[in-house]
Amino acid sequence: MSKVAVIGAGSWGTALSIVLSDNGHDVRLWTHRKEQADMINNQHVNENYLKVNLPENIKAYDDLHSAIDDVKAIILVVPTKAIREVSQQLNRLLKKKITIIHATKGIEPESLKRVSQMISEELDSYSYEDIVVLSGPSHAEEVGKRLPTTVTVSSLDSSNAKLAQDLFINESFRVYTSPDVVGIELGGALKNIIALGAGISDGLGYGDNAKAALITRGLAEITRLGTSLGANPLTFLGLPGVGDLIVTCTSVHSRNWRAGNLLGKGHKLDEVLDQMGMVVEGVRTAKAAYQFAEDQEIEMPITAGIYQILFENKYPREVVEQLMSRNKREEMDDLAELIGGNYSK
């Protein structure tokens, strides 16, 4: 089978390494921490991130050059804030063009650049069309236990998407392909904002009615912003859209839901992030989406409310009251957005 490098040994990178290992690939898992690499190689666990036993054919490296030597594909699974730095390192090390797949769900503040755009800007030999994205409803904890999971891969180069599909697909990890890179990436990133909101709602004790409304209205916001950037609205009705939205908004496995839950219970953002101990992508994404929506005059009231809680110290209950007292409107105007119709406010 193939030699594959997974760059990023967090929970999701570790889970994807297990999938690749089950498919018989020679997996090189890179971390910048030597002690973590030693633990994976000697004890076959990555206990700070994923509490499962790891297959012995997953080999950890703390040297990036060694990790990517003679591999067929690179899977980038580092936090959004590290994408440019790691891509710059890869740019210096890569001697030939190989398939690059990313599985990071986030966008860059200020620019609203998607991860595939960030990667291609830092790699001299790659264009945006070369990059593959993997996304969908997929908690690392469940993937690591080989529970049934379904995701989507997308690239403007269909041969690269097919290669990614072949690398990952097996009896517990089903992989679809899609040509809508914009929609796949934005669905995976923007749902984290709504998951923060779902956690806040649960932290406030508002119940299932409120959360169902939040998820549904959140989908309208995701679609509104996504289609403004060229996404196919139907993508948001698929796995990387409503599928990922449901799983991230309703599970204790979701770090964005957990962070929101703590916020809803009255904890401050700095305290929450310290307690989480892992990256909460929805925080950065909320800032990026809010700024872009303001600049482009795109209506995203839930995102705006979450931004106010995160960065303006507004009380969650006050934001809920603000959302519930908005002007009356016709729901069908919003539902039309899901099929590319009327975008009136």
Buried (B, 14 or more C-beta within 10 A) or exposed (E): EBBBBBBBBBBBBBBBBBBBBBBEBBBBBBBBEEEBBEBBBEEBBBEBBBEBEBEEBBBBBBEBEEBBBEBBBBBBBBBBBBBBEBBEBBBEEBEEEBBBBBBBBBBBBEEBBBBBBBBBBBBEEBEBEBBBBBBBBBBBBBBBBBEEBBBBBBBBBEEBBBBBBEBBBBEBBBBBBBBBBBBBBBBBBBBBBBBBBBBBBBBBEBEEEBBBBBBBBBBBBBBBBBBBBEBBBBBBBBBBBBBBBBBBBBBEBBBBBBBBBBBBBEBEBEEBBEEBEBBBBBBBBBBBBBBBBEEEEBBBBBBBBBBBBBEEEBEBEEBBEBBEEEEEEEEEBBBBBBEEEEBEE
